């Protein structure tokens, strides 16, 4: 039986205290821990709650932010205030075929009982007495160039949608283009919403239109109906009281909407443009860009206020001040520091530079390809280590210089001393034998890895041609082949590689090897040395931008600008119904430089494009893009207030140590690239748009293609210009392992004659599986050769050698408008390949 357990009651007077669980919480323990430590200067408040500001501080901070925003609002809206204030410019853009911009303006004015004559297309000015504001409408048709010109100088942009018709390709092109170039405050309206039956569907249609516009502009909160008088009045209130957010790149410059142009009767006299100055102060020393006309100098700036009504002092009658014309009020004239129209530096600068850096290429016979900065196997062997000299033992370097050609006997107290080359460190070269190769693995059965000599017999020309044809039988199209085997080319047996590839060189490393520029001097574009060179781009940009902040005719002043040397042939291109703009250029923005642009390609462009340009831009092709883009195709680029015809050259991005970037023949979907061309400088990160024209085949197959004279293919921003950026076009010659004996391989089909093997002997070989090696010796007369590698070669592997040639940026020219005939845009790819063949010596590479 279990033992009986006695019963006991819990004590009611004894209290069990909790155990002391803190380790070092006593004052003595804490004092020991903090002994010798210095308290930091941070606040005593440790918790997040304690770090918050007090209620008084928070109230003070909110008040300061409110005052700052109020000052910014007053500054932004001050140009519109007062009797002489500037009008608010509103661009009315129809996106659908049945949208009517003129009727939309009539609806808006009618909501406030404002009577004004509205043209079908052109500029319309209205005085809004209720809000004491003036509005200048730009009534537009569905014209891409006109819409872009109007929106880049507008304070507000109002797009018109239709409840019945969807936005077609042209309307979406206009919407994407004005958004990409920089857009100020946007409003969206719908026209003819009352025609939707039954009425309950109108809300659904309006919601659908809002969903469409928020896809492009998520900040749009409402689609205003022009059929409602109340909504029109509310929209007018917003247009008259809202401060426009502006366009960042535009606010650094002075700009003007041209209201009128006065042309002289004879060529050589000044052309007078009338408008209201906006943005920064307009200076007569700076050049101005007028639409697509070009850049011109200012002769003078004259005040041109509108005719006002004056009240007589003693009567209530009003009289228009149209008496004799007042004296001309000249606001600004050019000084001695006025910018000239020279795009390049004087020729004397280039001549002096040639004298300072000129290199003589005579007197040296070249026997091999250029590798980094040396022609190996040539008469000039200064890069090779010096031969040992016989010197007495203990001779110093200084004493060794006095021993000229002494030849002692083997028994003398002389020692072999190699001369040190302080200019560069040399290393074992491949042609020196196994010293230049990676250490070989020891063989198991023999001390040597070289086979016994055997006779090599050349095949006949017919047999060789048949084998080459069979080897190259499988071919893909050019774009697919570039994606699978980038930069690989195939030489024909009758082609001499050393002649066709005379401009190509070898590089030990594309990212670190020095690029010898002296070899490129004879191939430089004309006036390359006269381009603008900018040492410190950021400081130069800040200095030029600060110049525009001070002086000039203030914004809001109506002026007449007298321009010098404007050709009278441009008179036909000026149309009062089309918006014309004038932008003041910053200092040096008319000078040519090697420009850089970072661009993103649109995924909606259906056809592949080529390039050939002189500027630099980062371009990312969407993975949804249907076909790759080919380099060297002509485009039309808009950057800021100017448009150019360019031919971009694509290359890889990044910031390598030697500033050498690989040229890309194609831009494949999902990949990035950089493009380069020569053109006028543009300071700052200005958005750029890239267009092309539809191909003749597209125009013949689709009648609606003629409605879209330009197709947006990409957007981007400008990067700092650089003429030292080297774009290297790489080609790869590949061969096939014919015989393999461990690490000694016989290669064929890379070259087709012995002379080419000897010429390119210094280049490093590589395989697609990561092996590297060098040419050991040529075999026969058909281009076979032996090569040694750092490891065993797989029979299925292919051997390659890389060659590089510098690709120079191309000049751009000013675009003259949609009506301009651009022969380059209708060139087919075959013609462009023939041009490349002529430049590269007869083979398209």
C-alpha positions in Angstrom: 0.0 0.0 0.0 1.2 3.5 -0.7 2.3 5.6 2.3 -0.3 7.9 3.7 0.5 11.6 2.8 -0.2 14.1 5.5 -2.5 17.0 4.7 -1.2 20.6 5.2 -2.6 24.1 4.6 -0.9 26.9 2.6 0.5 29.6 4.9 -1.4 32.8 4.9 1.3 35.0 6.3 4.4 34.0 4.4 5.1 36.0 1.1 7.4 34.6 -1.6 9.3 37.5 -3.2 10.2 37.4 -6.9 13.8 36.5 -7.8 16.2 39.3 -8.9 16.5 38.6 -12.7 18.3 41.8 -13.9 22.1 41.1 -14.3 23.6 44.6 -13.8 20.9 46.9 -12.8 22.2 48.1 -9.5 23.8 51.5 -9.3 27.1 50.2 -8.4 27.2 47.7 -11.2 26.2 50.3 -13.7 28.9 52.6 -12.4 31.5 50.0 -13.0 30.3 49.5 -16.5 30.4 53.2 -17.4 33.8 53.8 -15.7 36.1 55.7 -18.1 33.5 56.2 -20.8 32.7 59.6 -22.2 29.0 60.4 -22.9 28.3 61.3 -26.5 26.8 64.6 -27.5 23.5 63.1 -28.8 20.2 64.0 -27.3 19.3 62.4 -24.0 16.0 61.3 -25.6 16.5 57.8 -26.7 13.1 56.4 -27.6 11.4 57.3 -30.9 8.6 59.0 -29.0 11.0 61.1 -27.1 12.8 62.1 -30.4 9.6 63.7 -31.7 9.4 67.5 -31.7 7.2 69.2 -29.3 3.8 70.5 -30.2 5.1 74.0 -30.5 8.0 73.0 -32.7 5.7 71.0 -35.0 3.3 73.9 -35.3 6.2 76.3 -36.1 7.5 73.9 -38.8 4.1 73.6 -40.4 3.7 77.4 -40.5 7.1 77.7 -42.2 6.2 75.2 -44.8 3.0 77.0 -45.5 4.8 80.4 -45.9 7.3 78.8 -48.2 4.6 77.3 -50.5 2.8 80.7 -50.5 5.9 82.5 -51.6 6.5 79.9 -54.4 2.9 80.3 -55.5 3.2 84.1 -55.6 6.5 83.8 -57.5 5.0 81.4 -60.1 1.8 83.4 -60.6 3.3 86.9 -60.5 4.0 86.9 -64.2 0.2 86.6 -64.9 -0.9 89.3 -62.5 -1.7 92.9 -63.3 -2.9 94.8 -66.3 0.3 94.1 -68.2 0.6 90.5 -67.0 1.4 87.7 -69.5 -1.5 85.6 -70.7 -1.8 82.0 -69.7 -0.9 79.8 -72.7 -3.3 76.9 -73.1 -2.6 74.2 -75.9 -5.9 72.5 -77.0 -4.9 69.1 -78.4 -7.6 66.9 -80.1 -6.7 63.2 -79.8 -9.6 61.7 -81.7 -10.8 62.3 -85.3 -14.1 63.8 -84.4 -12.6 66.1 -81.7 -12.9 69.8 -82.5 -10.5 72.2 -80.7 -12.2 75.4 -81.9 -15.6 74.3 -80.6 -14.0 73.3 -77.3 -12.6 76.8 -76.8 -16.0 78.3 -77.7 -17.6 76.2 -75.0 -15.1 77.3 -72.4 -15.5 81.0 -73.3 -19.3 80.7 -73.4 -19.4 79.3 -69.8 -18.1 82.7 -68.6 -20.0 84.8 -71.3 -16.7 85.7 -73.0 -17.1 86.7 -76.6 -14.1 86.1 -78.8 -13.5 85.0 -82.4 -12.0 81.5 -82.4 -10.1 80.4 -85.6 -10.2 76.8 -86.8 -6.5 76.6 -86.2 -4.2 79.2 -84.7 -3.8 81.5 -81.7 -6.8 83.1 -79.9 -6.6 85.6 -77.0 -9.3 86.1 -74.5 -9.7 88.4 -71.4 -11.4 86.7 -68.4 -12.7 89.6 -66.4 -14.2 87.5 -63.7 -10.8 86.2 -62.6 -8.8 89.2 -63.9 -6.7 87.0 -66.1 -5.8 86.7 -69.8 -5.8 83.4 -71.7 -4.0 82.7 -75.0 -5.4 79.5 -76.6 -3.4 77.6 -79.2 -6.1 75.8 -81.3 -4.5 72.8 -82.9 -5.3 70.1 -85.5 -4.0 66.6 -85.3 -0.5 67.5 -86.4 2.3 65.9 -84.5 4.9 68.6 -85.1 2.5 71.5 -84.3 1.2 69.7 -81.2 4.8 69.2 -79.9 5.8 72.8 -80.6 2.7 74.1 -78.8 2.9 71.9 -75.8 6.5 72.6 -75.0 5.8 76.3 -74.5 2.3 75.9 -73.0 1.4 76.6 -69.3 -1.5 74.2 -69.5 -2.3 71.4 -71.9 -5.9 70.3 -72.5 -6.5 67.1 -74.4 -9.9 66.3 -76.0 -11.3 62.8 -76.0 -14.4 61.5 -77.8 -17.2 59.4 -76.2 -17.8 57.5 -79.5 -14.4 57.0 -81.1 -11.3 55.6 -79.6 -7.9 57.2 -79.6 -6.2 56.0 -82.8 -2.5 55.4 -83.5 -2.0 59.1 -84.4 -3.7 60.3 -81.2 -1.7 58.0 -79.0 1.5 59.0 -80.8 0.7 62.7 -80.0 -0.1 61.8 -76.4 3.2 59.9 -75.9 5.3 62.5 -77.7 4.1 65.5 -75.7 4.4 63.5 -72.5 8.0 62.4 -73.3 9.3 65.9 -74.2 8.1 67.4 -70.9 4.6 68.3 -70.0 3.2 71.1 -67.8 -0.2 70.9 -66.0 -2.6 68.7 -67.9 -6.4 68.8 -68.1 -8.6 66.2 -69.9 -12.0 67.0 -71.4 -14.6 65.0 -73.3 -16.7 66.5 -76.1 -20.2 65.5 -77.2 -21.0 63.4 -74.2 -24.7 64.3 -74.4 -25.0 62.3 -77.6 -24.6 59.0 -75.7 -27.9 57.3 -75.2 -29.4 56.2 -72.9 -28.1 58.9 -70.4 -27.2 56.3 -67.8 -24.3 55.1 -70.0 -22.7 58.5 -69.9 -21.2 57.9 -66.5 -19.8 54.6 -67.7 -18.2 56.2 -70.8 -16.8 59.0 -68.7 -15.3 56.5 -66.3 -13.8 54.5 -69.2 -12.1 57.6 -70.6 -10.7 58.4 -67.2 -9.3 54.9 -67.0 -7.6 55.4 -70.3 -6.0 58.8 -69.5 -4.8 57.6 -66.1 -2.9 54.9 -67.8 -0.6 57.6 -69.2 -1.1 60.2 -66.5 -2.2 58.7 -63.1 -2.5 62.2 -61.6 -5.7 62.9 -63.6 -8.6 63.0 -61.2 -11.4 63.9 -63.5 -12.5 64.0 -67.1 -14.4 67.3 -67.6 -17.5 67.3 -69.9 -17.7 70.3 -72.2 -21.4 69.8 -72.5 -21.9 70.9 -69.0 -21.8 74.7 -68.5 -21.0 74.2 -64.8 -18.1 71.9 -65.4 -16.7 74.3 -68.1 -16.9 77.2 -65.6 -15.1 75.1 -63.0 -12.5 74.2 -65.5 -12.0 77.9 -66.4 -11.6 78.7 -62.7 -8.8 76.1 -62.5 -7.1 77.4 -65.6 -7.2 81.0 -64.3 -6.1 80.3 -60.7 -3.8 77.2 -60.8 -0.1 77.8 -60.9 1.4 75.7 -63.7 4.0 73.2 -62.7 6.1 74.1 -65.7 8.8 72.0 -67.5 12.1 71.7 -65.7 14.4 72.0 -68.7 12.4 74.9 -70.1 12.7 77.0 -66.9 16.5 77.4 -67.3 16.0 79.2 -70.5 14.1 82.2 -72.0 11.3 81.3 -74.4 8.6 83.0 -76.3 5.5 82.2 -78.4 5.8 84.1 -81.6 2.6 86.0 -82.3 3.7 87.8 -85.4 6.7 88.0 -87.8 7.6 90.9 -90.0 9.7 90.1 -93.0 12.0 92.6 -94.9 11.7 93.1 -98.6 15.4 92.5 -99.4 17.7 89.8 -98.0 20.1 90.8 -95.4 17.8 93.0 -93.3 16.5 92.1 -89.9 13.4 89.9 -89.3 11.2 91.1 -86.4 9.4 88.6 -84.1 6.8 89.7 -81.7 5.8 87.9 -78.5 5.9 87.9 -74.7 9.1 86.9 -72.9 8.7 83.9 -70.5 11.0 81.9 -68.3 14.4 83.6 -67.6 15.3 87.1 -68.8 15.9 87.4 -72.5 19.5 88.6 -73.3 20.6 90.0 -76.6 24.1 88.4 -76.2 22.7 84.9 -76.4 21.7 83.1 -79.6 18.0 82.1 -80.2 16.5 79.0 -81.8 13.4 79.8 -83.8 11.4 76.7 -84.5 13.1 74.5 -87.1 14.7 77.6 -88.8 18.0 77.4 -86.9 20.0 79.6 -84.6 20.3 83.4 -85.1 21.9 86.4 -83.5 19.8 89.2 -81.9 20.3 92.7 -83.2 18.2 94.4 -80.6 15.2 93.9 -78.3 12.5 96.6 -78.4 9.4 97.0 -76.1 6.1 96.3 -77.9 3.2 96.9 -75.4 -0.3 96.4 -76.6 -2.5 99.5 -77.3 -4.3 100.4 -74.2 -7.2 102.7 -73.3 -6.4 105.9 -71.4 -8.9 107.9 -69.3 -9.0 111.7 -69.7 -8.4 113.6 -66.5 -11.6 115.6 -66.5 -14.1 113.5 -68.3 -15.4 110.0 -68.2 -14.9 109.5 -72.0 -12.4 106.8 -73.0 -10.0 107.3 -75.9 -7.7 104.8 -77.5 -4.1 105.8 -77.5 -3.5 105.5 -81.3 -1.8 108.8 -81.9 1.6 109.2 -83.4 3.9 106.3 -82.7 6.1 106.7 -79.7 9.9 106.6 -79.8 11.4 103.2 -80.0 12.1 101.8 -76.5 15.2 99.6 -76.8 15.3 97.2 -73.9 18.6 95.4 -74.7 21.3 95.4 -77.3 24.3 93.0 -77.8 27.6 93.7 -76.2 31.2 92.6 -77.1 30.5 89.2 -75.4 27.7 88.3 -77.9 27.9 84.7 -79.0 28.9 84.1 -82.6 27.6 81.4 -84.9 30.8 79.5 -85.2 30.1 75.8 -84.4 33.8 74.7 -84.4 37.0 76.0 -83.0 39.3 78.0 -85.3 41.5 76.0 -87.7 44.6 77.3 -86.0 43.7 75.4 -82.9 43.7 72.1 -84.9 47.0 73.0 -86.6 48.7 73.7 -83.3 47.4 70.5 -81.9 48.7 68.6 -84.8 52.1 70.1 -84.4 52.2 69.3 -80.7 50.9 65.7 -80.9 51.9 64.8 -84.5 53.4 61.3 -84.9 55.6 60.2 -87.8 54.7 56.9 -89.3 57.5 56.7 -91.8 60.6 54.7 -91.5 59.1 51.6 -89.8 58.0 48.5 -91.6 55.1 46.8 -89.9 55.1 43.1 -90.1 52.3 42.3 -87.7 49.0 43.5 -86.4 48.8 46.2 -83.7 48.3 44.6 -80.2 47.5 47.2 -77.6 50.3 49.8 -78.3 52.9 47.7 -80.2 53.3 46.3 -83.7 55.0 43.0 -83.0 57.5 41.4 -85.4 58.2 44.9 -86.9 61.5 46.7 -87.4 60.7 48.9 -84.4 61.5 46.5 -81.5 61.9 49.1 -78.7 59.2 47.3 -76.8 61.3 44.1 -76.5 63.7 43.5 -73.6 67.2 44.6 -74.2 69.9 42.0 -75.1 72.3 41.1 -72.2 75.6 43.0 -72.2 79.0 41.8 -71.0 80.0 44.1 -68.1 82.7 43.7 -65.3 81.4 42.3 -62.1 80.2 45.0 -59.6 79.5 47.6 -62.4 76.7 50.0 -61.4 74.0 51.2 -63.7 75.8 54.6 -64.1 79.1 53.0 -65.0 77.4 50.6 -67.4 76.3 53.5 -69.6 80.0 54.1 -70.4 80.7 50.6 -71.8 80.0 50.9 -75.5 80.0 47.6 -77.4 82.7 46.0 -75.3 83.1 42.3 -76.0 85.1 40.4 -73.4 86.1 36.8 -73.3 84.2 34.2 -71.5 87.0 33.9 -68.9 87.0 37.6 -67.9 85.5 39.0 -64.8 82.4 40.1 -66.7 78.8 39.2 -66.0 75.7 39.3 -68.0 73.5 42.3 -67.1 70.1 43.0 -68.6 69.3 46.7 -69.1 66.2 47.8 -67.2 63.5 49.6 -69.0 62.1 52.2 -66.7 59.4 53.2 -69.2 57.4 50.0 -69.0 57.5 46.5 -67.5 57.9 43.8 -70.0 56.7 40.2 -69.6 57.3 37.0 -71.5 55.7 37.2 -74.9 53.9 34.3 -76.6 56.5 34.1 -79.4 59.2 33.4 -76.7 57.9 29.8 -76.4 56.5 28.1 -73.4 57.5 31.0 -71.1 54.6 33.0 -72.4 52.1 30.3 -71.9 50.3 29.1 -68.8 52.0 26.3 -66.9 51.2 23.0 -68.5 50.1 20.0 -66.7 52.9 17.3 -66.6 52.3 14.4 -68.8 52.1 10.9 -67.5 54.2 8.9 -70.0 56.6 11.4 -71.6 58.3 14.6 -70.6 57.2 16.4 -73.8 53.8 17.2 -75.0 54.8 17.8 -78.6 54.2 15.0 -81.1 56.8 13.8 -83.5 57.1 15.7 -86.7 54.9 14.7 -89.5 54.5 15.8 -93.1 51.8 18.4 -93.8 50.3 18.3 -97.3 48.2 21.1 -98.7 44.9 20.2 -100.4 44.1 21.5 -103.8 42.0 24.7 -104.2 39.0 22.7 -105.4 39.1 20.4 -102.4 39.6 23.3 -100.0 36.6 25.2 -101.5 34.3 22.2 -101.2 35.3 21.7 -97.5 34.7 25.3 -96.7 31.3 25.3 -98.4 30.3 22.2 -96.4 31.5 23.7 -93.2 29.5 26.9 -93.7 26.4 25.3 -95.1 24.2 26.0 -92.1 23.3 29.7 -92.0 20.7 31.8 -90.2 19.5 35.2 -91.0 21.8 38.1 -90.1 19.9 39.2 -86.9 19.6 35.7 -85.5 23.2 35.0 -86.3 24.3 38.1 -84.5 22.3 37.1 -81.4 23.8 33.5 -81.4 27.3 34.4 -82.6 27.8 38.1 -82.0 30.5 39.9 -84.0 31.6 36.7 -85.9 32.5 37.1 -89.5 33.6 34.7 -92.3 36.3 35.7 -94.7 36.3 34.3 -98.3 39.4 32.3 -99.4 40.3 34.9 -102.0 40.3 37.7 -99.4 43.5 38.8 -97.8 42.7 39.4 -94.2 45.7 41.7 -93.5 44.5 44.1 -96.2 40.8 43.9 -95.5 41.3 44.3 -91.8 44.2 46.8 -92.0 42.4 49.2 -89.6 41.8 46.5 -86.9 44.0 45.8 -83.9 44.2 43.4 -81.1 43.6 44.1 -77.4 44.7 41.9 -74.5 41.7 43.2 -72.5 38.8 45.1 -73.8 38.3 46.8 -70.4 41.8 47.5 -69.3 44.1 47.6 -72.3 45.3 51.0 -73.4 43.9 52.2 -76.7 46.6 53.7 -78.9 45.0 56.8 -80.5 48.0 57.7 -82.7 47.0 55.0 -85.2 43.5 56.5 -85.5 44.6 60.0 -86.4 44.5 59.4 -90.2 40.9 58.1 -89.9 39.5 60.9 -87.7 36.4 62.7 -89.0 37.0 66.1 -90.5 37.3 68.8 -87.9 37.4 66.3 -85.1 40.1 68.3 -83.2 37.9 71.5 -83.5 35.0 70.1 -81.5 34.2 71.5 -78.1 36.2 70.0 -75.3 34.7 70.2 -71.8 37.1 69.3 -69.0 34.7 69.6 -66.0 31.1 69.3 -67.2 29.4 69.8 -63.9 31.1 73.0 -63.0 30.8 74.4 -66.5 27.1 73.6 -66.5 26.6 75.3 -63.2 28.5 78.4 -64.3 26.5 78.7 -67.6 23.2 78.2 -65.8 24.0 80.9 -63.2 24.6 83.4 -66.1 21.0 83.0 -67.1 19.7 84.0 -63.7 20.8 87.6 -63.9 19.9 90.3 -66.3 18.0 90.4 -69.6 14.5 91.5 -70.4 12.3 90.3 -67.6 9.6 87.7 -68.1 6.1 89.0 -68.9 7.4 91.8 -71.2 5.9 92.0 -74.7 8.8 92.7 -77.0 9.9 92.8 -80.7 13.1 90.8 -81.3 15.2 91.8 -84.3 17.1 88.9 -85.8 20.1 89.1 -88.1 20.7 87.2 -91.3 17.5 85.2 -91.5 17.1 83.8 -95.0 14.1 85.0 -96.9 13.5 81.4 -98.1 12.2 80.6 -94.6 9.3 83.0 -95.1 7.2 80.3 -96.8 7.7 78.0 -93.8 6.2 80.6 -91.4 2.4 80.0 -91.1 0.3 82.0 -88.7 -2.0 79.0 -88.1 1.0 76.9 -86.8 2.6 77.7 -83.5 6.1 79.2 -83.8 8.4 79.3 -80.8 11.7 81.0 -79.9 14.1 79.7 -77.3 17.2 81.4 -76.0 20.2 79.1 -76.0 22.6 79.0 -73.2 26.3 79.9 -73.7 28.1 77.4 -76.0 24.9 75.5 -76.9 25.5 76.2 -80.6 28.9 74.6 -80.6 29.4 71.1 -81.8 30.6 68.3 -79.5 30.4 64.5 -79.2 27.1 64.2 -77.4 25.9 61.4 -75.2 22.2 60.4 -74.7 20.6 57.8 -72.6 17.5 56.6 -74.3 14.7 54.0 -73.9 13.3 52.4 -77.0 9.5 52.1 -77.4 8.0 48.7 -77.5 5.4 49.7 -80.0 7.6 50.3 -83.0 7.0 47.4 -85.4 10.0 47.5 -87.7 13.8 47.1 -87.1 15.9 50.3 -87.5 19.5 51.1 -88.2 21.8 53.8 -86.9 24.8 56.0 -87.6 25.1 59.0 -85.3 27.5 61.0 -83.2 26.1 61.3 -79.7 25.8 59.0 -76.8 22.6 57.6 -75.3 21.7 54.7 -73.1 19.1 52.7 -74.9 17.1 49.8 -73.5 15.0 47.7 -75.9 11.9 46.2 -74.4 11.6 42.4 -74.4 8.3 42.8 -76.2 9.9 44.5 -79.1 9.3 42.3 -82.1 12.6 42.6 -84.0 16.1 43.7 -83.2 17.4 47.2 -84.1 20.3 47.4 -86.5 23.0 50.0 -86.0 23.6 52.8 -88.6 20.0 53.9 -89.4 19.0 57.5 -89.9 16.6 59.0 -87.3 15.1 62.3 -86.4 15.9 63.4 -82.8 14.3 66.2 -80.8 16.2 67.5 -77.8 14.8 70.5 -76.1 13.8 73.2 -78.7 15.8 71.7 -81.6 15.4 68.7 -84.0 18.2 67.0 -85.8 18.7 64.3 -88.4 21.2 61.8 -86.9 22.7 58.4 -87.5 23.4 56.8 -84.1 26.2 54.3 -83.4 25.2 51.9 -80.7 27.7 50.7 -78.1 27.8 49.1 -74.6 27.4 51.3 -71.5 29.3 51.2 -68.3 32.5 53.0 -67.1 35.5 50.8 -68.0 39.0 51.8 -66.9 40.3 52.5 -70.4 37.0 54.2 -71.6 36.7 51.7 -74.5 33.1 50.6 -75.3 32.2 47.8 -77.6 30.2 48.6 -80.7 26.8 46.8 -81.1 25.6 45.9 -84.6 22.2 45.1 -83.4 20.2 46.0 -80.3 18.3 42.9 -79.4 15.1 42.9 -77.3 15.7 43.2 -73.5 19.3 44.5 -73.9 20.7 48.0 -73.3 23.1 50.1 -75.3 24.5 53.6 -75.7 24.4 55.7 -78.9 26.7 58.5 -80.0 26.8 61.3 -82.6 28.2 64.8 -83.2 25.8 67.7 -82.7 25.3 71.0 -81.0 25.7 70.9 -77.2 22.8 70.8 -74.8 23.4 71.6 -71.2 21.6 69.6 -68.5 19.4 66.5 -68.5 17.1 67.4 -71.4 14.6 64.9 -72.6 15.2 63.6 -76.1 12.7 61.9 -78.6 13.7 59.7 -81.4 11.6 59.3 -84.6 11.8 57.6 -87.9 9.7 57.8 -91.0 7.5 54.9 -92.2 9.2 52.8 -94.9 8.0 52.9 -98.5 6.7 49.4 -98.1 4.5 50.4 -95.1 3.2 53.5 -97.0 2.2 51.3 -100.0 0.5 48.6 -97.9 -1.3 50.9 -95.4 -3.0 54.1 -96.7 -3.3 55.3 -93.1 0.5 55.3 -92.6 0.7 58.6 -94.5 -1.2 60.3 -91.7 1.8 59.5 -89.4 4.8 61.2 -91.0 6.9 60.3 -88.0 7.0 57.3 -85.7 8.2 57.5 -82.2 10.7 54.8 -81.6 12.5 55.9 -78.3 13.0 58.5 -75.7 15.9 59.4 -73.5 17.9 62.1 -71.7 21.2 63.7 -72.5 24.5 62.7 -70.8 27.8 64.6 -70.5 29.5 64.9 -73.8 32.9 63.2 -74.3 35.2 63.1 -77.3 37.6 60.7 -75.5 35.0 57.9 -75.4 36.2 55.1 -77.8 33.6 53.0 -79.6 35.4 49.9 -80.7 33.9 47.7 -83.4 34.8 44.1 -82.7 35.0 41.3 -85.2 35.8 37.7 -84.4 37.5 35.3 -86.8 36.8 31.7 -85.9 38.5 28.5 -86.8 37.9 24.8 -86.4 40.2 22.3 -84.6 41.6 20.0 -87.3 44.0 17.9 -85.3 44.3 17.8 -81.5 47.3 16.4 -79.6 46.6 17.3 -76.0 47.4 21.0 -75.8 48.8 21.3 -79.3 46.1 21.9 -81.9 46.0 22.4 -85.6 43.5 25.1 -86.6 41.9 25.6 -90.0 39.3 27.9 -91.7 40.4 31.0 -89.7 42.9 32.2 -92.3 43.4 31.1 -95.9 47.0 32.0 -96.6 50.3 31.8 -94.8 50.9 35.6 -94.8 47.7 36.2 -92.8 48.8 33.7 -90.2 52.2 35.5 -89.8 50.5 38.9 -89.7 48.1 38.0 -86.9 50.5 35.7 -85.0 50.8 38.0 -82.0 47.1 37.9 -81.1 45.8 35.7 -78.3 43.5 32.8 -79.2 40.5 31.8 -77.1 37.8 29.2 -77.2 34.2 29.4 -76.3 34.9 27.0 -73.4 37.3 29.4 -71.8 40.7 28.2 -73.0 43.4 30.6 -74.2 46.4 30.1 -76.4 48.7 31.5 -79.0 49.7 30.7 -82.6 52.9 28.6 -82.7 53.7 28.3 -86.4 52.0 28.3 -89.8 51.5 25.1 -91.8 51.4 25.1 -95.5 50.0 27.8 -97.7 46.3 27.5 -97.1 46.1 29.2 -93.6 46.5 26.2 -91.4 48.5 26.7 -88.2 49.6 25.1 -85.0 48.5 26.6 -81.7 49.3 25.9 -78.0 46.6 26.3 -75.3 46.5 26.3 -71.6 44.5 23.2 -71.4 43.1 20.3 -73.5 40.7 21.3 -76.3 37.4 19.7 -76.9 36.9 18.6 -80.5 33.5 20.3 -80.6 35.0 23.6 -79.4 35.7 26.5 -81.8 38.7 28.8 -81.7 38.4 32.5 -82.1 40.5 35.7 -82.2 39.2 39.2 -81.5 40.0 42.3 -83.5 38.9 45.9 -82.9 38.5 49.0 -84.9 37.4 52.5 -83.7 34.0 53.7 -85.0 33.7 57.4 -85.2 30.5 59.4 -84.5 28.7 60.9 -87.5 27.7 64.5 -87.9 24.1 65.6 -87.5 22.2 68.2 -89.3 19.2 70.4 -88.6 15.8 69.0 -89.5 13.9 71.3 -91.8 10.4 69.9 -91.2 8.2 67.1 -92.3 8.3 68.2 -95.9 12.0 67.8 -96.0 13.3 65.1 -98.3 15.7 62.8 -96.5 17.4 60.5 -98.9 19.0 58.4 -96.2 15.6 57.4 -94.8 14.7 55.4 -97.9 18.0 53.6 -98.2 17.7 49.9 -98.1 20.0 47.7 -96.1 21.9 46.5 -99.1 23.0 50.1 -100.0 24.1 50.7 -96.5 26.1 47.5 -96.5 27.9 48.6 -99.7 28.8 51.9 -98.0 30.2 50.0 -95.0 32.1 47.7 -97.5 33.7 50.8 -99.1 34.8 52.1 -95.7 36.2 48.8 -94.5 38.1 47.9 -97.7 35.6 46.0 -99.7 34.0 43.6 -97.2 31.0 44.4 -95.1 32.1 43.9 -91.5 
